[in-house]
Amino acid sequence: MLIKTYNKSIFTILCLIILNSLSLEGKTLERENVDLLNKVIDLVDKEYIESTEQSELVEAAINGMLQSLDPHSVYLTPKDFANLQNDTSGEFGGIGIEVTMENGVIKVISPIDETPAQKAGMIAGDYITHINKEPIFGKNLNDAVDLMRGKPNTEVAITVVRKEKDDAFDITIIRDIIQIPGIKSEIKGKNNNIGYIRISAFNERTSEKLYKELYIHENNKNPSIKGYILDLRRNPGGLLKQAIEVANMFLDYGEIVSTKRPRFEEKINSFEAKRGDFINQKPLIILVNGGSASASEIVAGALQDHNRAIIIGTRTFGKGSVQTLYPINKNNLYFPNSKNLGALKLTTAEYFTPRGRSIQAEGIEPDFVIKQEPTKENNPEIYEVGETQLNEFIKKDSNDKSESGSSAYIPLDSSEDTQLNLAVEIMNDLLLKI
């Protein structure tokens, strides 16, 4: 085996700079903690059974620290940072699932609409234990996701553990360029006067695409549209800016969302709506379920608090924490021969609805709670997903027993979609009264 060596003094300095940069309120490490860190590094270098790599040790140390905080704080290598930027642009390579890490394996929060993962039969609540027979246990989330990425038209074997199944089983998926659908629009209702718009994720082009769909309905092809159903089910979220712009399309005034740091009892930002309801106060229904997270919850919470929309479905995921990206480069970390050391995604605040409701670990409770029962298609199992099912999720206090989330299941056959069909029925009734 090739023995890999490194300059321990540089390594120690790097660790100290990283840890000092992450310390709160400018606090520096106590001398005894510095000594402990040095001793551990020295022991690993001298005594570990295999050779070690400097960058891997640093990454593992940082991730170990962050994973003890909450499920969403993570260190991103330069490659991971680039992948994240590709993900939010709405097109990236892979199989198309929203995932998190739980007890050393990957947990599927939701497959993304019209992606290889969804078409292959992966569902919310699945646990992934192996990728191409390589075990996940012991890897961090970014490494595991990297294994699922690859060239388009290549196969990847995913080993799945599913509740109520006796044995693990493999699902073979053909990788593809993942183009998040973003917006899908249909006409529904007895009189073809209901605009149904599904938003699958909040990426850089979501508000632009939604504006075009609303413009078509309101000004061009479908002047007969009298009301709208906005489907945010199984939408894992995305960009805050896009959530604000989408909510703003249905509001004339008022706060959309605020971010606060409960620890410091301070409001960081408040985002206000600008005048101009794009659909001129026409009735609006929003569909949500356990797969509706983050940006989806911001939109649903804002429109619910302003009495601008009726919310139908089941309690949302409850991902109400704010992550801030801190790029790490040679300008703030003195590391030789490196321009970019990746980024830190750190939880820094929480989202609150206009009425001051915290989304974190609670989610949005619909006005009409309607559960989707399983249909006959492939005998689907229905599992609940939510923030409170994740390890180390942020609670309001140690005695908090609240739960968030619910099933993220949506039938493939819209005729069996209980939640959507009820939304259409309610909208038909509303339009009769106008």
ZAMARGU-4260 file (C-alpha; in steps of 0.2 Angstrom, whole numbers, plus 5000, padded with zeros to 4 digits):
<rodrens>
0) 5000/5000/5000 | 5006/5017/4996 | 5010/5027/5012 | 5003/5044/5012 | 5011/5057/5022
5) 5008/5075/5027 | 5015/5090/5036 | 5008/5088/5054 | 5011/5106/5058 | 5001/5112/5043
10) 4987/5100/5047 | 4987/5106/5065 | 4986/5124/5060 | 4972/5120/5047 | 4962/5111/5061
15) 4964/5126/5073 | 4959/5139/5060 | 4944/5129/5055 | 4938/5126/5073 | 4942/5144/5078
20) 4932/5150/5063 | 4917/5139/5068 | 4917/5144/5086 | 4903/5155/5093 | 4905/5173/5097
25) 4923/5174/5093 | 4928/5161/5107 | 4945/5152/5104 | 4949/5134/5109 | 4955/5132/5126
30) 4973/5125/5128 | 4968/5108/5134 | 4956/5106/5119 | 4970/5111/5107 | 4982/5098/5116
35) 4968/5085/5115 | 4966/5088/5096 | 4985/5087/5093 | 4986/5071/5103 | 4972/5062/5093
40) 4980/5068/5077 | 4997/5062/5082 | 4990/5045/5088 | 4981/5042/5071 | 4996/5047/5061
45) 5008/5035/5071 | 4997/5020/5076 | 4982/5018/5065 | 4982/5002/5056 | 4982/5010/5039
50) 4989/5026/5032 | 4978/5041/5033 | 4975/5056/5021 | 4975/5073/5028 | 4960/5080/5018
55) 4950/5065/5023 | 4954/5067/5042 | 4950/5085/5041 | 4933/5082/5032 | 4929/5068/5045
60) 4933/5079/5060 | 4922/5093/5053 | 4907/5082/5048 | 4908/5073/5065 | 4906/5090/5074
65) 4892/5096/5063 | 4882/5080/5063 | 4881/5081/5082 | 4872/5097/5080 | 4857/5094/5068
70) 4853/5084/5052 | 4856/5099/5040 | 4873/5106/5045 | 4886/5098/5034 | 4903/5102/5027
75) 4903/5102/5008 | 4919/5098/4998 | 4923/5108/4983 | 4915/5094/4972 | 4900/5094/4984
80) 4898/5113/4983 | 4898/5112/4964 | 4885/5099/4964 | 4874/5109/4976 | 4875/5124/4964
85) 4870/5112/4950 | 4856/5105/4960 | 4848/5122/4963 | 4849/5127/4945 | 4836/5113/4941
90) 4847/5101/4931 | 4860/5088/4938 | 4865/5070/4935 | 4859/5056/4946 | 4843/5046/4950
95) 4832/5059/4957 | 4829/5057/4976 | 4828/5069/4991 | 4838/5060/5005 | 4845/5062/5022
100) 4856/5052/5033 | 4848/5042/5048 | 4857/5029/5059 | 4871/5027/5047 | 4861/5023/5031
105) 4852/5034/5018 | 4833/5038/5021 | 4823/5043/5006 | 4812/5058/5010 | 4804/5059/4993
110) 4808/5053/4975 | 4807/5068/4963 | 4793/5068/4950 | 4797/5060/4933 | 4814/5054/4938
115) 4822/5037/4936 | 4820/5034/4955 | 4802/5037/4955 | 4799/5027/4939 | 4809/5012/4947
120) 4798/5012/4961 | 4807/5020/4976 | 4796/5028/4989 | 4797/5039/5003 | 4803/5030/5019
125) 4814/5018/5010 | 4831/5015/5018 | 4846/5013/5006 | 4860/5002/5014 | 4871/4998/4999
130) 4875/5006/4982 | 4882/4994/4969 | 4884/4982/4984 | 4895/4994/4993 | 4889/4997/5011
135) 4883/5015/5015 | 4887/5012/5034 | 4902/5023/5039 | 4901/5035/5024 | 4894/5053/5026
140) 4879/5058/5016 | 4889/5067/5002 | 4900/5052/4999 | 4884/5041/4998 | 4876/5053/4986
145) 4892/5053/4975 | 4890/5034/4973 | 4873/5037/4966 | 4879/5050/4953 | 4887/5045/4937
150) 4886/5046/4918 | 4869/5045/4910 | 4863/5028/4904 | 4873/5019/4916 | 4866/5007/4929
155) 4866/5009/4948 | 4860/4995/4960 | 4852/5002/4975 | 4849/4990/4990 | 4833/4995/4999
160) 4826/4990/5016 | 4807/4994/5017 | 4796/4993/5032 | 4785/4977/5032 | 4796/4969/5020
165) 4806/4954/5027 | 4821/4955/5017 | 4831/4969/5008 | 4830/4970/4990 | 4839/4978/4975
170) 4832/4991/4963 | 4842/4993/4947 | 4840/5011/4941 | 4847/5019/4925 | 4855/5036/4928
175) 4850/5051/4919 | 4852/5069/4918 | 4839/5075/4931 | 4829/5089/4925 | 4817/5094/4939
180) 4800/5096/4931 | 4797/5112/4941 | 4780/5116/4934 | 4766/5106/4927 | 4749/5113/4922
185) 4732/5106/4918 | 4714/5111/4917 | 4702/5103/4928 | 4684/5105/4935 | 4666/5102/4929
190) 4667/5117/4918 | 4685/5116/4914 | 4687/5132/4924 | 4700/5126/4937 | 4719/5129/4934
195) 4729/5115/4942 | 4747/5119/4944 | 4760/5107/4952 | 4777/5113/4958 | 4789/5099/4961
200) 4804/5109/4968 | 4809/5127/4970 | 4824/5130/4959 | 4831/5145/4950 | 4817/5145/4937
205) 4802/5141/4947 | 4794/5158/4949 | 4798/5162/4931 | 4789/5146/4925 | 4774/5149/4937
210) 4773/5167/4930 | 4772/5161/4912 | 4758/5148/4917 | 4748/5161/4926 | 4750/5173/4912
215) 4744/5161/4899 | 4728/5157/4910 | 4724/5175/4914 | 4728/5184/4898 | 4729/5172/4884
220) 4723/5154/4881 | 4712/5151/4896 | 4702/5167/4901 | 4688/5155/4908 | 4699/5150/4923
225) 4690/5155/4939 | 4701/5147/4952 | 4717/5138/4955 | 4724/5123/4964 | 4743/5124/4968
230) 4750/5106/4972 | 4765/5107/4983 | 4764/5089/4989 | 4781/5079/4989 | 4790/5096/4985
235) 4806/5095/4996 | 4809/5114/4994 | 4824/5123/4987 | 4828/5141/4986 | 4821/5154/4999
240) 4820/5168/4986 | 4809/5157/4975 | 4797/5153/4989 | 4795/5171/4992 | 4792/5176/4974
245) 4779/5162/4972 | 4770/5167/4988 | 4770/5185/4982 | 4761/5181/4966 | 4745/5178/4976
250) 4747/5192/4989 | 4745/5211/4989 | 4753/5215/5005 | 4759/5209/5022 | 4774/5198/5028
255) 4778/5182/5019 | 4791/5174/5030 | 4803/5180/5044 | 4819/5172/5050 | 4824/5172/5068
260) 4837/5166/5079 | 4828/5160/5095 | 4844/5158/5104 | 4848/5177/5103 | 4829/5182/5103
265) 4832/5192/5087 | 4823/5193/5070 | 4835/5193/5056 | 4825/5196/5041 | 4807/5199/5037
270) 4801/5197/5019 | 4786/5207/5013 | 4774/5205/4999 | 4774/5218/4985 | 4757/5224/4978
275) 4750/5213/4964 | 4740/5197/4966 | 4743/5189/4949 | 4726/5180/4949 | 4716/5195/4955
280) 4710/5187/4971 | 4703/5171/4963 | 4700/5156/4975 | 4716/5146/4978 | 4718/5129/4986
285) 4735/5122/4991 | 4739/5104/4992 | 4752/5098/5004 | 4758/5082/5013 | 4773/5075/5022
290) 4784/5077/5008 | 4781/5096/5007 | 4796/5104/5015 | 4805/5120/5018 | 4801/5132/5004
295) 4784/5123/5001 | 4780/5126/5020 | 4784/5144/5018 | 4772/5146/5004 | 4758/5136/5012
300) 4761/5145/5029 | 4761/5162/5022 | 4745/5160/5011 | 4736/5151/5026 | 4740/5165/5038
305) 4734/5178/5026 | 4718/5168/5023 | 4722/5168/5005 | 4722/5150/5002 | 4713/5134/5009
310) 4726/5121/5013 | 4721/5103/5010 | 4731/5087/5014 | 4741/5081/5029 | 4754/5089/5040
315) 4770/5095/5031 | 4788/5089/5034 | 4793/5102/5047 | 4809/5108/5040 | 4809/5125/5047
320) 4828/5128/5049 | 4838/5140/5039 | 4855/5135/5032 | 4868/5148/5028 | 4882/5143/5015
325) 4899/5149/5021 | 4912/5146/5006 | 4929/5142/5013 | 4944/5147/5003 | 4962/5153/5005
330) 4956/5171/5009 | 4949/5165/5025 | 4959/5149/5028 | 4977/5148/5025 | 4980/5132/5016
335) 4994/5130/5004 | 4991/5127/4985 | 4972/5127/4987 | 4960/5140/4981 | 4944/5132/4987
340) 4941/5121/5002 | 4922/5119/4999 | 4909/5127/5010 | 4900/5125/5026 | 4881/5123/5027
345) 4877/5128/5044 | 4860/5130/5052 | 4859/5148/5058 | 4840/5152/5061 | 4822/5147/5059
350) 4808/5151/5048 | 4792/5159/5055 | 4775/5161/5046 | 4767/5179/5046 | 4758/5175/5062
355) 4774/5170/5071 | 4771/5151/5070 | 4788/5141/5069 | 4789/5129/5055 | 4803/5119/5063
360) 4798/5102/5069 | 4780/5106/5068 | 4776/5109/5050 | 4760/5116/5043 | 4743/5109/5048
365) 4731/5109/5034 | 4714/5117/5035 | 4706/5101/5030 | 4716/5085/5035 | 4713/5072/5022
370) 4724/5056/5022 | 4728/5047/5005 | 4724/5029/5007 | 4734/5016/4997 | 4728/5011/4980
375) 4730/4995/4971 | 4745/5000/4961 | 4759/4989/4965 | 4752/4987/4983 | 4761/5002/4989
380) 4766/5004/5007 | 4763/5021/5015 | 4776/5028/5027 | 4777/5044/5036 | 4791/5056/5034
385) 4795/5071/5044 | 4809/5082/5053 | 4805/5074/5070 | 4810/5057/5063 | 4828/5063/5060
390) 4842/5062/5072 | 4847/5077/5082 | 4833/5088/5075 | 4831/5105/5083 | 4818/5106/5096
395) 4810/5121/5104 | 4815/5114/5121 | 4820/5097/5129 | 4802/5093/5134 | 4795/5096/5116
400) 4785/5081/5111 | 4778/5088/5095 | 4779/5078/5079 | 4779/5084/5061 | 4777/5076/5044
405) 4765/5063/5037 | 4764/5052/5022 | 4771/5058/5005 | 4762/5046/4995 | 4753/5052/4979
410) 4744/5039/4968 | 4750/5038/4950 | 4732/5037/4944 | 4724/5054/4947 | 4707/5047/4948
415) 4712/5038/4964 | 4720/5054/4971 | 4708/5057/4986 | 4717/5074/4991 | 4716/5081/4973
420) 4699/5075/4970 | 4693/5084/4986 | 4702/5100/4981 | 4693/5100/4964 | 4676/5096/4972
425) 4678/5110/4985 | 4684/5122/4971 | 4669/5118/4961 | 4658/5122/4976 | 4667/5138/4979
430) 4665/5144/4960 | 4646/5140/4961 | 4645/5154/4975 | 4654/5167/4965
</rodrens>
